[in-house]
Amino acid sequence: MSLITTFSAAAQAQVVTLNKGGYTLSYDCTNRTALRYEYVLQADTGSAARPSSFNLDTELPSGCAGQTSSASYASVRSGYDRGHLVTSNHMDYNTTYIRRANLMSNIVPQVASFNQGIWVRAEEVAECYRKRPSLWGRHLQRHDQRLLSHQSWHPHAGFFLEDHHHGQSKWRLSGHQLAHSKQRHARIAGQLHRQHQ
């Protein structure tokens, strides 16, 4: 079963897979942002400390453009946080993996109220499902603005889905700035539901 949606912008973009050990990213080198992430949501056995700083990803392939700054998005545009795609807490079983979760290749501009609100709550709900087999995500849309200091697109759509398929339950989770209409969100959710029946 595939939930990958192709967008016209993505068709022209250079997309690479970045294996970060504890997780993988499908990374759009042209637009300097992750399109999809995937990792196994494991039992919570770790306690590695979350790094206090964010860093540029110096391991991007040659010719692959990353964000140009690791500074706060709020310093450029008020109301935005550096939002994790793969949450640091889910990588705390390994000091290398939790450090990699703070690389800018895993960070997108998120509206602060979203990042500190529903996204945190989604992470907390995921804690209840730490024995589920797989977790992945991707952008459903992209916003037509760049944060010029970072040269990164900021997303404006997301979803939150638990999938039961062939007797196996998989927790599926993604989400960003929900700036689109409720009708658009309902249509996307309906399409996803029909694809999995």
C-alpha positions as CSV (number, residue, x, y, z in Angstrom):
1,M,0.0,0.0,0.0
2,S,1.4,3.4,-1.0
3,L,0.3,6.8,0.3
4,I,2.8,8.8,-1.7
5,T,1.3,11.7,-3.6
6,T,3.1,13.3,-6.4
7,F,2.9,17.0,-6.8
8,S,4.0,19.0,-9.9
9,A,6.6,20.8,-7.8
10,A,8.0,17.6,-6.6
11,A,8.3,16.2,-10.1
12,Q,10.8,18.9,-10.9
13,A,12.7,18.6,-7.6
14,Q,15.7,16.6,-6.7
15,V,14.5,14.2,-4.0
16,V,17.0,12.0,-2.1
17,T,16.6,9.5,0.7
18,L,18.6,10.4,3.8
19,N,19.3,7.5,6.2
20,K,19.9,9.0,9.6
21,G,20.2,5.6,11.4
22,G,17.1,5.8,13.6
23,Y,15.0,7.3,10.8
24,T,14.9,8.1,7.1
25,L,13.8,11.2,5.3
26,S,12.8,11.8,1.7
27,Y,14.4,15.1,1.3
28,D,13.6,17.7,-1.5
29,C,17.0,19.2,-2.3
30,T,15.5,21.9,-4.5
31,N,13.0,23.2,-2.0
32,R,15.3,22.4,1.0
33,T,12.7,20.5,3.0
34,A,11.8,16.9,4.0
35,L,8.8,15.5,2.2
36,R,8.4,12.3,4.2
37,Y,9.9,10.6,7.3
38,E,9.8,7.1,8.5
39,Y,11.0,5.2,11.6
40,V,10.0,2.4,13.8
41,L,8.2,3.6,16.9
42,Q,9.9,1.5,19.6
43,A,9.2,0.9,23.3
44,D,10.4,3.9,25.3
45,T,13.6,2.7,26.8
46,G,15.9,5.7,26.3
47,S,16.8,8.7,28.2
48,A,19.5,10.5,26.1
49,A,19.2,14.3,26.6
50,R,17.8,16.4,23.8
51,P,20.4,18.7,22.3
52,S,20.0,22.4,23.2
53,S,20.9,23.6,19.7
54,F,19.9,22.9,16.1
55,N,22.5,22.3,13.4
56,L,22.7,22.4,9.7
57,D,22.9,19.0,8.1
58,T,26.5,18.8,6.8
59,E,25.9,15.2,5.4
60,L,23.6,16.2,2.6
61,P,24.8,14.8,-0.7
62,S,26.8,16.9,-3.1
63,G,24.5,19.3,-5.0
64,C,21.7,18.9,-2.4
65,A,20.7,22.3,-0.9
66,G,19.9,22.4,2.7
67,Q,18.5,25.2,4.8
68,T,20.9,28.1,5.0
69,S,20.6,28.8,8.7
70,S,19.8,27.0,12.0
71,A,18.6,30.2,13.7
72,S,15.1,30.5,15.0
73,Y,12.4,31.1,12.4
74,A,10.8,33.5,14.8
75,S,13.8,35.8,14.4
76,V,12.7,36.2,10.7
77,R,8.9,35.8,10.9
78,S,7.1,36.1,14.2
79,G,5.0,33.2,15.3
80,Y,7.0,30.3,13.8
81,D,9.0,27.6,15.6
82,R,11.6,25.2,14.4
83,G,9.4,22.1,14.3
84,H,10.7,18.5,14.4
85,L,9.3,16.0,11.9
86,V,10.9,13.0,13.7
87,T,10.5,14.0,17.4
88,S,13.6,14.0,19.5
89,N,11.9,12.0,22.3
90,H,11.4,9.0,19.9
91,M,15.1,9.0,19.2
92,D,16.3,9.2,22.9
93,Y,17.4,5.5,22.9
94,N,20.6,6.5,21.0
95,T,22.7,9.7,21.5
96,T,23.6,9.9,17.8
97,Y,20.0,9.5,16.7
98,I,18.7,12.2,19.1
99,R,21.4,14.6,17.9
100,R,20.5,13.9,14.3
101,A,16.8,14.7,15.1
102,N,18.0,18.3,15.7
103,L,19.5,18.6,12.2
104,M,17.8,21.2,10.1
105,S,16.9,18.5,7.5
106,N,14.4,17.2,10.0
107,I,13.1,20.7,11.0
108,V,10.4,22.7,9.2
109,P,8.8,26.0,10.1
110,Q,5.7,25.3,12.1
111,V,3.2,27.9,13.4
112,A,4.1,28.2,17.1
113,S,0.6,27.5,18.4
114,F,0.5,24.3,16.3
115,N,4.0,23.1,17.3
116,Q,3.4,23.8,21.0
117,G,-0.2,22.6,20.8
118,I,-1.6,19.8,18.8
119,W,1.8,18.6,17.5
120,V,3.0,18.1,21.2
121,R,-0.3,16.4,22.0
122,A,0.1,14.1,19.0
123,E,3.6,13.2,20.3
124,E,2.1,12.5,23.7
125,V,-0.6,10.2,22.1
126,A,2.2,8.4,20.2
127,E,3.8,7.7,23.5
128,C,0.8,5.4,24.2
129,Y,1.5,3.5,21.1
130,R,5.3,2.9,21.5
131,K,4.8,-0.8,20.6
132,R,3.2,-0.2,17.3
133,P,5.3,-1.4,14.3
134,S,5.8,1.6,12.1
135,L,5.5,5.4,11.9
136,W,5.9,7.6,8.8
137,G,4.8,10.9,7.5
138,R,4.9,13.4,4.6
139,H,3.6,16.8,3.6
140,L,0.3,16.8,1.8
141,Q,0.7,20.3,0.6
142,R,3.3,23.0,0.6
143,H,2.8,26.7,1.2
144,D,3.8,29.1,-1.5
145,Q,6.1,31.2,0.7
146,R,9.7,30.7,1.7
147,L,11.3,31.9,4.9
148,L,14.0,33.8,3.0
149,S,16.7,33.6,5.7
150,H,16.5,29.7,5.6
151,Q,15.4,29.3,1.9
152,S,13.0,26.6,3.1
153,W,9.3,26.1,2.1
154,H,7.0,25.9,5.1
155,P,4.2,23.3,4.9
156,H,0.6,24.0,5.6
157,A,-1.1,20.7,5.8
158,G,-1.0,17.5,7.7
159,F,-2.8,14.4,8.9
160,F,-3.0,12.1,11.9
161,L,-3.9,8.5,11.1
162,E,-3.9,5.1,12.7
163,D,-4.0,2.3,10.1
164,H,-5.3,-1.2,10.6
165,H,-4.3,-3.4,7.6
166,H,-4.2,-7.2,7.3
167,G,-4.7,-7.6,11.0
168,Q,-1.7,-5.4,11.9
169,S,-2.2,-2.1,13.5
170,K,0.1,0.7,12.4
171,W,0.2,4.1,14.0
172,R,0.7,6.7,11.3
173,L,1.3,10.3,12.1
174,S,2.2,13.6,10.5
175,G,1.1,17.1,10.7
176,H,2.2,20.6,10.3
177,Q,0.5,24.0,10.1
178,L,-3.2,23.4,9.4
179,A,-3.7,26.6,7.5
180,H,-6.0,25.2,4.8
181,S,-9.8,25.0,5.0
182,K,-11.6,22.3,7.0
183,Q,-13.2,21.2,3.7
184,R,-9.9,20.6,2.1
185,H,-8.7,18.6,5.1
186,A,-11.9,16.5,5.1
187,R,-11.4,15.8,1.4
188,I,-7.9,14.7,1.9
189,A,-8.8,12.5,4.9
190,G,-11.6,11.0,2.9
191,Q,-9.3,10.1,0.0
192,L,-6.8,8.5,2.5
193,H,-9.7,6.5,4.0
194,R,-10.9,5.2,0.6
195,Q,-7.3,4.2,-0.3
196,H,-7.0,1.9,2.7
197,Q,-10.4,0.1,2.6
